[in-house]
Amino acid sequence: MAVPPADAKGDMAPSLSAWRHLTELRTPVALDVRLGTVEGTTLGDAAAPDLSQETVHRLLSRDATHVLGIPLRGPRGVLHGMVSIEAECMAAIGEDGFWAELPKSLGLLADLSTPYLVALPGNVQAKRRDDALLPVVGASLSPLMDLLETFAQVDETLLISGATGTGKSRLARWCHAQSPRTEAPFEHLDLLSVPADMQLPELFGWKRGAFTGAHQDRKGAIERAEGGTLFLDEIDKLSLAAQAGLLQLLETRTYRRLGDSGSQRQANVRFLVGTNQDLGEQVASGAFREDLYYRINVLPVHLPSLDERKDEIGAWAEYMLARRHKESGGKGVAVLAQDAVAALEHMHWPGNLRQLDNVIRRAYAVALVANPKAVDRVVDGAAVERALGLERPAPGAIPAELGPLMAKSAVLLLDAMQGKTPDLEHYRVLRAFILAEATRRQGGVKEAFLWFGRDKTVQGRNHMRDYKAALAEVEAMEQDLGLDLGLDAP
């Protein structure tokens, strides 16, 4: 409903509850608004999500007693959108078969028309936009953005899934900026960086003396986001104990700081939730509560990987290059040559936008070294190829000279130790060089440890300690040998 009728009453957003069920069932769904039923599933049934009170009030405010959602399905069942039909019929509340054969006939028409609808002009090529939060939107992402423009206007929980580095936090900030809460705070709580025993305190806040180390009162993420938006990133890392606390918060919209004996506080916050995991599988394995899953799976959207958004690569690379040039204080302009774009578009991007940004920064540095006095900075295909050459090799693509080089390193180390008592621990220095290079490639120590699958080390906030210990081993060996090993730690 892009253009509401002239006599429209209040908010004319399509039925978001119908969309939620469509994403799970991939079939037409019927809502009886006043009874809160979906395909015969009653309000409050633990086996399925319910119609939220916000949805019921919004639909009733425009005299809708029944809603029919028809999915727009593409090849292989890909869900592109929904046709939403609303009706008012007080006499039919609670009656079965209100829509009769309409879902079947309209479903067939929708299946036949969807390929035409998604091929309409306007979403053909990715373009740079004058939007700092979402500067690039391509053909595959454009329908999702149309949906999010609607989702941003309501207060129901939005679940953003997608692989690491696809831009979930950027999308969350964009939704906040488009919402009626845009003037209020946006709070981002990355649960991966919070130890399990501190997740609830970080969420609710605490009073002085609530636990060992609580030397003063502290506001939690909910209180810091008062009136605005709270983005709970990596929700799959939430402990089972914290999941119970979050569920109660979402159901009652009230909370209390740890150690506070006062009355409950009201949570005036819109919740956005992010994950790179399949929460359905997490529920099946017992790692994630089923009732919490249904509570947060109100408005689910999936952010495609960069490999699924190939048309955006060139535009994103240009944006990232301009940003890097501005950060460096460079004069003139920074330009990405066509052969550079072609090289990037032929690359596989498991690290998504984060990996692309690292490559662009590296290519910019290569171009700077090649022509340091140039006013305008041109990043050509050669610079990009060299930057890509420093990426982590794919399995089976390890260069043949790697083994001989490692053997030569061992020979050189042992020769350097002549006349000294060899310390086997010194030979662990290779780990420090690997960590330093991974930190440079991934853009940070935390990211490097996550890349190596050391999630528990990061959760326990021990990654910096381990990293510094590795660098200390290099320093100790340099002192013993009386030489500089040349480790350029970022």
N, C-alpha and C positions, 0 to 999 in steps of 0.2 A: 504494500500500500504506500507507494512513493508519494502520492498526492492525496491527502485525506479529503473527503467530501466537505463541502462548505458548512454543513450543519453538524460536523463531527463533534462528539462530546469528549473532551479531555484527551488523554494519551491514546493515539491510534496505532501503537506498535503492534505487530502481529503477535499471535499467541506464542509466547516463549516456552510454555510448558509443552505445547504440541511439538515444537522443534526438539525439545529435550528427548521426548519419547521417540521421535522419528530417528534420531541419531542412534538409538539402540535397536529399534524394531525394523527400520527400513521399510515399513509398510504404512498405509493410511491409519491415522489414529483419530478417535472421536472423544471429545471431552464433554461431559455433562457438568457445567460450571457450578451450578448450585449444589449438586451432590458431591462434587469433587471427585468424580470418577473418570477413569481413563480405560477404555476398552473393558469395562467391567471390574477394574481394580479400584477398590474403594480408598478414600482418603485415609491416610494413616496406616495402611497395610504395610507391614515391615518388608514384604517381599518386593516392593517396587516403590519408586519415588512418588510423592504425592503432588497435588496442586498446592503451591504455596499460597498463603493468604494474600500476598501482594498480587499474584496472578488473578485470584478470584475477584478481588476488589477492582482491579483494573478492567477486567472483562465485564463485570456487572455494571460498572460506571458507564459503559456504552451499550447497555441493554443486550448483551450477548448471553444467552442461556446455553447454547450449544456451539461447539467449535469442531470443525473438520480440518485436519491437516493432511495434505496430499504431498508425498515426497517427489522431488525432481531428481530422478536417478539417471546417472550416466552409465557408460560401459563398466562392467565388472562391479556394478552396484555402488559406484562412487556417488555420494550424496552432494548435489550441487545447491539445493535450496528447497523451498516448500511453497505450496499454494495453501493459503489459510482462508477458510470460509467461516463466517460467523452468522448465527441465526438467533432470532428471539422467538421462543415459543413456550410460554409458561405452562401450557397444558401438557407439553411433552416431557417435562422434567421427570426423570426416573423411568421413562418409557424406553424399552429396547427397540432397536431398529429405526430410530428417528431418521437416519440418513438413507435408509433402504439400500438400493443398488448404486447410489451415487459414488461411494468410494471406489467401487470396482470400475465403473465406466470412466470416471475422472482419472483414476490411476492409470488406465490404459492410455488416455489422451496425454497425460503428463509424461509417460514414458516415451511416447512417440514424438512429443514436442521438445523434450529436454535437449537433444543434440542440436536442434535449431536455436534454442534460447541461449545456450552457452557459447554458440558460435557467432552471436550478434556482434557487430562492430563496436569498438570502444574499448575493448580489453585486449587488443592485438599485441601491443608492444609495451614493455616496461618503460616507465618514464620517471625522471627526477621530479619530485614535488617540492613545493615550498613548505615543507613540514619537517622540522628538526627531529621530531620523534619517529616519524615514518616517512623518510625521504624517497623511498622507492616502493612502488606497488606494480606488480606484473599481472599477466593474464590469469595465472593460477590463483593469485592471492586476491584479486579484485572482488570476486563474489564473497569471499570471507570478510573483506573490509565493509562491504555493503551490509552484511549481517551484523558486524560489530558496531556499526554506526547506530543500529537499533539497540543492541545489547548495552551499549554505553549509557543509554538514557534511563535505564531501570536499575533498581537496587539489588536485584537478585544475584546470587553467587555465580561468578563466571569462572569456569575451569579451562585453563589454557594448557594444552598438551603439545609436545613436540620435542624433537631431539635437542641435545645440548648445543647451544650456539645458534639456534634458529631465530632468536630475537624475542623470546617470550616476555622478558622484563621490559623491553622496549615497547612491546604491544600493550602490556599492562599500563605503562605510563601514558600511552596514547589514549587508551580507554578512559583513564582518569581525566585526561585533558579535555575529552569530548563530553564528559558527564556534567550533570548539574552541580557536582561537588568539586569542580575544577579549582575554585578559589581556596579550598581547604587542603590540608596536608595530604601528601602521598607517602606512605611508609612501606618500605621494602624489607621484609624479614626473610633472609636466606637461611632456611632450616638446616641446610648442610653444614653451615659454619657454627651451628649452636649445639653443644653437647646435649645428650638426651636429658640429663637431669636439670638442665637450665632452660629447656624449651618452654615449659609453662611459665616460669618466672619472666622470661623474655617477652612472652605474649601478654601476660597479665600485669607485670610489674611487681614490686615488693616493697614492704615496709622495712625500716631499719631493724635489724635483729631477727628477721624472718628465718635466716639460715646463716651458717658460718660464712663469713665474708660479706654479708649484707651490712655494710657500715653506714649506709644512708638510704633514704627513700629513693626509689627509682620508678619512673613511669615505664609501663610496658608498651609494646607496639600498638596495642589497641588504643591506649590513651594518647599516644603521640599522633595517631591518625584521626583523632576526634573530629567528626564532621566530614572526613574525607574518605580515602581509600586505603585499605591494607592489602598488600600483595604478599601472600604466603607462598614463597618459592620453594621448590623441592619438597612438596607436601608428603611425598612418599617416604621421606626421611624422618617423619614425625613418629616418635615412640608411641606404643600402644597406650601408655598412661596419658600422654599428652593428647592423643586422639580422643580419649574420653572427655577431657577437659574442653577441647575444641568443639566437640559435638554438643555439649551442654551449652556452650556459648552461642552456637548457631541456632539452637532451638529456643533459648530463652532471651537471647540478646542482652544478657546481663553477665557480669563478672565481678570478681573481687581481687584486689592485690593480695599476694601471699603475705600472711602475717597481719592482715587487716581485719579487725573484728567488727568493723563498721558495716553499714548497709551495702547492698549490692549496687554496683554502678551500671548505668545504662550504656550499652555499646552502640553509639551512633556512627557506624562504619559500614562502608560497602566492601565486601570481601571479594578479592580476586585470588585465584589459586593456580599455581603452576606446577607441572611435573614433566619429566622426560621418561616416565615409566608408564606401562599399561596398568592402570589401577584395577582394572577388572581381574587381571592375573594376580595382582597383589592381594585382592580380596580372596580369590580362590586358594592362595597359598597360606592365608591366615595372617599375612603381614599387615593388612589394612582392614579396618573395621567396615563391614558391609553397610551398616546404618550411616556411618560418616560418609562413605562413598556416595550414597544416594543423596545425602544432604548437600554435598558440594557439587554434584553432577547435575546442577540445575540448567546452566547454559554452557554446554560443552562445545569448545572449538579446538580444532587441531591445526597447528601451524606446520605447513609442509617443509621438508628439508630443502636446502639450497639446490641440491641435485634435481629436485622436483620443480624448481623455479629458475631454470637455466636462463630464461629471458631476462632475469633481473641481475645477472652477474655483472654485465658491463656497467649498468647504471650504478649498482652498489660500489663497484671498484672506483668509478669516477668520484662518487661521493666521499669514499674513504681516502682517496688520494688528495682531494681538495682539503679535507679535514687535516690530514697529516701535514700538508704544505703550510696551512694556517698555523698549526701548532709549532712548527719549526721557525715561524717568523719569516718565512721566505718571501721574497719580492716576486713580482710578476705573477704568472699562473702556472699551475701544474696540469699537464695534459697526458692522457693515456692514449698511446698510439693504437691503431686498429689491429696490428699484429699482436699487441699485448692483450687486447680484449679476446682475440681468437684463442690465444694460448690459455687464458683463464677459463674460457668456455669449454675447452676440451679436458679440463682437469676434473677429477673426482674430489668432492668436498665433504668428507666425513665430519670435519669440524665446523661445517656450515659458515655462517657469517663471521664468526670469531676467527676461523682459520683464514678466510679470505682477507680479513683485516691485517692479520700477521704477515701474509704474503705481500700485500700492498705496501706495508711499512718497510719490509725488507727490500722490495724492489725500488722503493723511493731512495733508500740508503745506497743501493747499488748505483742508481742513476746519479746521485749526488757525488759519489766518489769518482765516477767516470768523467763528470764535467762540473767540478766544484764552482767555477766562476760564472756559470750560466745564470741569467736572471730568471728566465722561464725554465721550468723543469719538465722535461719530456721523458716519460717512462715508456720505453719501447719494449718490443718482444724479447730482445736479448736480456734486458734487466729482469723481466718477469720470468723468463726461463731459468735464469741463474737463481732467482728467489725460490722458484718451485723446486729447483735441484736440491735445496737445503731442507725440503720437507721430509718427514719420516717416510722411508721406503715402504711400499706395500709388501705384505707377506709374499715371499718368493722372489722379491726384487732386490735383495741385498747384493750389492756389488761384489764381484769375485775377488777384488783386491782387498776386501775387508780383513779376511783371515791373515794374509801375509803382513798387512800393516800392524795388526795386533801382535803378531809374533815378533816383528821388528821392534815394537815398543817394549816388549818384554826383554829383548836382548839389550836395548839401550839402557833400561833401568838397571839390569844386573851389572852391566859394565860400569855404570855410574856409582854403584855400591862397592866397587873394588876397594879393599882396604878397610871397609866398615863391616860391622856385624849386621847382616841383613835382618830387617824387621818385616815379617810377612804382612803385617797390618798395613805397611806403607803401600802395598800393591792394590789396596782398595780405592786408590785415588781415581781410578777410571770412573767409579760411581759418581764422584763429584763433578767430573767433566760432563758426564751424561746428564746429571741433574741440571747443571748450569745451561747446557744447550737446550734441554727440554723447557726450562724456565723462559729462555729467550724466545723459543718458538711459540709456546702457549700463552705468553704474555704475563706470567706471574708464577710464583712458587706454588701457590695453592692449585692453580690450573695444571701445573706440571705433575704434581702428586696425584691429582684426579685422573690425569691422562694415563698414568701408570697403574691405575686401579687401586690406589691407596686411600680409599674413601674413609676408612676408620682412622687413619693417621690425621686426615683433615678434620674429621668430626671431633677428635680429641685435641685439636689445636696443637698438634705436635709437629706439623710439617715444617715450620720455620726452625724449630730446634734441630730436626734431622738435617735440614739443609745447611744450617750453620756448622753442624758437626762434620758434615762432609767437606765443607770448605776448610775447616780447621785441620783435617787430615792432610790436605794439600799443603797448607802452610807448614805443618810439622815436617813433612817430607822435604820441602824446599830448604828448611833450616838445616836438616841433616845432610843434604846433598850440597848445600851452598850454591844453589842456582835458582833461577826463576823458571817455573814450568809454564808460565804464560797463560794461566787460567783467567779468562776475562769474564768474571761473574757479572751478570746483569744486575 
